[in-house]
Amino acid sequence: MGLPLASYLRRSTLAIFTLTVLLAFAGAAYQTLATWAAARRNPELGQLFDIGGRRLKLHCVGEGTPTTILESGLGDFLNEWKSVQPAIAAFTRVCSYDRAGYGESDPGPSPRTSAQIADELRALLQKAGETPPYLLVGHSFGGYAVRVFNGKYPADVTGIVLVDATQEDQYELLPKAWLALGDSMLHRYRSQARWSPILINLGITRLRLTLQGVDAGHLLLRPNYLKARASELEAIRTSAEQARAAGTIGAKPLVVITAGKNSDTGLRNSLTQQELDAFENTWVYDLQLRLTALSTRGKRILVADSGHDIPSERPDVVVSAVREIYELAVH
């Protein structure tokens, strides 16, 4: 005689629940072990410093002054500068770091504005014993942070290099289709910050990427990173206004490096050719020149054969710009 229906359902529910719990434990164990193994294979350089209840990762090499400080773009870790930092270290000291929530750095308070980032960077440099003057290099979104840093602590800064950096008027001047693309990215980042941690912690995201042949490493698949990246993008217009309020940099040497080749597939797939042309003309011949005008000694370098990721595509141009300002500082 078969089991009563109610008893069968209870046993089936218990079996499904038990299997689900076992799979969750297995997935979490897989995520933990795979992350540990990835960190062993490719350890992130640098040292963690406590800046008051939270730690940030800082990687410094070389000797000399001024010390060059490398500020990464939105979503990028300190290893963004792996092709730049060793070359700069050949003639002066140079530091890269992970902002709060990025890489192995602890999360920081929100909103993640450029003013908050600048204050944390200064606290990190002080804690690590890295003394000014600093030569600041900011890529993309990092351009806001270095300008805000200079506005807050002008005596600490001897010069600035902006690498295809964002400019605060872009939200009014660039095509509306570009703004819509940014809104879509923000929606995606928010969604990932909200839901992906569950999939990450259960090992599901890592397994899916592994089956696709993608090595996610140990830095991307971190809930803190997804939250920090989303918060930076949420607050980016506040950061833009903070950069505006920081004002000009007077007669300090400034080099603005501009990408001359648009290699962003997202832009190309989302904008018409007319919109794409308008974007490129406004970015290259208006916004980037506004950045150059921040200093009475501003200089612009147009890199015709590089896209936005200049630190990886043309690291030599970044190194040359840093060396130029370094030579002015030491002579």
Summary of the structure (lengths in Angstrom):
residues: 331
radius of gyration: 22.9
end to end distance: 97.1
largest distance: 97.1
contacts: 1091
relative contact order: 0.14
helix: 55%
strand: 14%
